[in-house]
Amino acid sequence: MKTVAGKKVLVTGAAMGLGKSFAQRAVTEQATDVVLWDINETALKETAAELSALGGTHVHYYVVDVSDRDAIAEAGAAVRAEVGDIDVLVNNAGIVRGNGYFWETENKADIDKTMAINSLAPMYITLEFLPAMVRNTGEARVLNIASSAGLVANPRMSVYAASKWAALGWSDSVRLELEQSGNHHVTFTTVCPTYINTGMFDGAKGFWFTPILDQEEVVDTSWDEMKKGSALVVLPWTSRLNRAISGLLPLKLRDFYLNTVGVYHSMDEFTGRK
């Protein structure tokens, strides 16, 4: 897929940050329809108006709480009725809560919300649109934004890491199912970046040769690799190195290495989006 021109694209978490940038890429490439999902109605309307002003693309927006399975089903049905089948799905919506040790968790609902949005929502959302992608003969893409936290354990983000490990395992497994079943016109791409300067991880620190990533660079790389049909995108190169080393070293040596290069202290001063 060289371009999404003529395609119908849906982006979750589209009101701001990565999601807004993904939607802008779709409009710039002249997708016929771009569908925006987000829970923040005010920001969503502003983004929809901004993208509509660019012209050439029908922009649709839906206020959706993706932590609610029923809300996903309702919005999915509305999209199919009003827009039609989706060709490109970007599962971008995500949250991170807390910065302490797991046993310091005060609000257990944060666990449910994190798993619902980061792990379960991509599954339920994809089920709304993937069957049609498989049935149709045109090229289709699913881009799932996971995290490097799904590759390497990290203190002070245990629930977030758990949610992204789940997202990565699910996404890569469905990729294999599509290949195994001969549905090569549909590809899954999983992106695992380290911290990005969207504000979501304010206070988190970069580590050895791993600065906080620039949002637009992450979007550009993810978008290009999605169109190519790449299976797994790990950003930056040091994260790929840490993943390889973690798989080779004995556990104690792995912990020593990741602690020394700063991975295990990267969340010590995390505050998150205000």
N, C-alpha and C positions, 0 to 999 in steps of 0.2 A: 504494500500500500504506500504509494508515493505521496499521497495527499488525502485529506478527508473531504475534499471538494465533492459535492453531491451526496454526502453522507449525512446521517442523522446522529448527533452526538449528545450524550447525556453525561453531565458532571455532577457529582455530589460534593457537598461542602463548597459550593460554587460562589458564595457571596463575597469571599475575600481570600487572600493568601494564594496558595497553590491552585486551588480550585478555580478562582477567578482567572488566573493566568492560563490554565488549561483551556478554559472557555474562550479566552481571547485568541488563543492559537487556532481554535476551531473556526471562529468567525473570520479570522484573517485568511484562512485557507478556503473560505467560501463554502463551508458546510451548509447544506440547505436548511437544516434546523439544528439549533443548539438548545438543549433543555437544561435548566439550572435547578438544582435541588439544594435547599438549605433551610435551617430552622430559624435563622435570623431574618425576619421578614423585611425589616427596614433596609439592611445592607443588601439583601437579595433584590429588592425593587430598584435600588440605586445601580447595582451592577447590571441588571437586565436593561435598564434605560440607557446606560453607558454603552453596552454592547449593541443594542438596537440602533443607536445613533451611527454606528459604523456602517450600517447598510449591507445589503446583499444576503443577509441570513435572517431567517425567522427565529426570534429568540423567545422561548417560553420559560416561565418560572413557576415553581411549585414550592410552597412552604411545607417541608416534610421533616418530621422528627424521625430520623433513621434508627433511633433506639427502639422504636415502636414497630413491631412486625406488621400490625394491622395498618398502620399509616403507610408503610412501604407498599403493601398490597393495593391499598386504595389509590395511591399516587401512580403506581405502575399501571393499573387499569386505566387511569385517566390519560396517561401518556400514550398508551397503545390506541386509545379511542380518538384522541385529539391530534396526535402527531404521527402515530404509526410505529412500525418496528424500529428499534434502535440498532445502528450499525457499529457504533463505538461507545463503549461504556467506561467511564473513568470513576472508579471507586476511590475517592479521595478523602471523604469526610473522616475525621478522627479527633480524639480528645486525649489529653493527658491530665491526670489529677494527682495531687499530692507530691511530696518530695522527701518524705521520711521513710523510715524503715517500715516493713510490712506490718509489724505488730503495733505500730503507732497509728494505724488506720482508725479514724474515729467515725467516719461516715461509710458504712458498709455499702450503701447505695452507690458510692463511687466505683466500687468493684463491678457491680452489675452494669452501670452505665458505660464504663470503659470497655468491658467485654461485648456489650450489646452494639456499640458504635464501631469499634475497631475490628471485631471478629465476626459477629453474627450478621451485621448489616450488609457487608459485602456479599455474603452468601445469599441472603434473602433478596437483595436488590438484583443480583445476577440472575437468580431464578426467574425474575420477572421478564427478563429479556433474552437470556441465553437460548432457551428452546427455539425461538424464532431465528436467532442467528444460525443455529445448527441446521434448521430446516431450509433456510434460504441459501442460495448459491453464491451470493456476493461476499467479498472479503469483509470480515468483521474482526473487531479487536476489543479485548477487555484489559484495561490497565488498572492494576491494583497497587495502591501506595501502601507499602508495609513500612519497615524500618530496619536499620542495622541493629536495633534492639531485639529484633527477631533472629539475629544470627549469633549474638554474643551476650551472655548474661551480664547484668549491670546492677549494682546496688542502688537503692532509692528509686527504683522504677519497676519493681517486680510485677505489678499488675499490668502496667503498660507493656512491658516486655512479653508477658504471657499472652496478651491480646495480639501482639504482632507476630509471635511465634506461631500462633494459631492461624493468623491470616496468611502467613507465608506457606505453611504446610498445606492449607486448603488450596491456595491459588496454584501452587506448583503441581499439586495432585490433579486438579482439573485440567491443567495444561497437558499432562500426560494422558488423561482420559480422552481428550480431544484428538491427540496424535494417535493413540491406540485404536480409536474408533474410525479413523480415516477422515475426520472432519478438519482437514488442514486449512480450510478457508477461515476458520476461527482460531485466533491465537490469544493466549493469556501472557501478559507481561507483568512481572512482579518487581517493584522498585523498592530497594532497601537503602535509603540515605541515612547519614548521620544527622546531627542537628542542623536545622535550616533557619535562616533569619526571618521567619514569618512572624515572630512574636510568641508563637506557641511554646517555645522552649527558652524564653527569656531567663537569663541567669545561668543556664547550662554553659559549660566551658568546653572549648575545643581541646584536643589532646595531641600527642606526638604527630607532627606533620598533618594534622587534621583540624583545620580551622572551621568555624561555623560556615556552612554552605550558603551560597547565594541562591535565593529563590528562583530567579529567572534562569540561571544555569541549570538547576535541577529540572525545571520544567522543560527547557529546551532538550536536554539529554533524554529525559523520560519520554517526551513526545516523539522524538526521532526513533528511539529504540522500540517504542510501541508500534509505530508504523512499519518498522522492519520485521516485527514479530519476534523480537528477542525474548528469551525466556526469563532471564534474571538480570537485573541491573543493580549493582552494588556501588554506592558512591560514598566517599571517594576511593582511590586505590588503596589507601591505608586500611580501609574497612575490609576490603577484599583480602588484604594481607593478614589482618587480625583473625579473620574467619579461617583462613588456611592454617595459621599457626595454632589456633584453638583446636583444630581437628587433629593436629599432629602431636602436640605436646601433652605429656601427662598432666593431670588436673592441677597439681600443686605448681608446676612450672608455668602452666597457662595462667593461673591466678597471679603469680609473681610477675609475669611479663605484662599482663594487662593492667595490673596495679601500677607498675613502674612507668609505663607510657602514659598513664593518666586516665585511661578509660574508666576505671573503677571509682574515680573521684570527679567525673565530669558533671554529676548531678548534685554535688555538695551544696552549691549556691543557687540552685534552680528556684525561680519564683513563678514562672509561667506568665501567660498573657494576663494583663491587668483587667 
